[in-house]
């Protein structure tokens, strides 16, 4: 007589909810999630997966108390406290605390861009960059300001925008301690101290601190005058 299948109304994560293997077949995935039916080859994989349903985060950082669902994520996180960077680029010797970051970095040397937009065929070296780019085509703006309801395609754009409401100036000059809302503003300001002029006129080779200054200057070569 065949045994009836157990009901699925048990709490995800309990030991009883993990189904035993159903026979032996080479390569068969035999352990099934009682919530979403996804199958796994090993009990440890299923137990880790179940945390996505229960929200359980049993691995806690002893420094800042941040919690994680997987022990490997905690190990990576701890490197932010220890400064450990075990993954080194063989080209330029730059070091990283995550293997994934090294993989992305290596593409700056190889020029590889494996992620292609299906709409305009533009290519990217990171999947996240492609996801963000696709919002240009879809019009999706998933990041909304809780103060004024303005929406943004990127989380970073929202963070920058929120400083308009909070007045926060998170980027400080290490030379004169002047503070800025955006990292780009700080980069421009630092050129006052360094003397760097990265924008060069292709006609007379005069250099400028800001791209806007170069654009104004180019009008003098085109026969136009710019009124201050």
Buried (B, 14 or more C-beta within 10 A) or exposed (E): EEEEEEEEEBEBBEEEBBBEEEEEEEEEBBBBBBBEEEBBEEBEBBBBBBBBBEEBBEBEBEEEEBBBBEEEBBEBBBBEEEEEBEBEBEEEEBBBBBEEBBBBBBBEEEEEBEBEBEEEEBBBBBEEBBEBBBBEEEEEBEBEBEEEEEBBBEEEBBBBBBBEEEEEBBBEBEEEEBBBBBEEBBEBBBBEEEEEBEBEBEEEEEBBBEEEBBEEBBEBEEEEEEEE
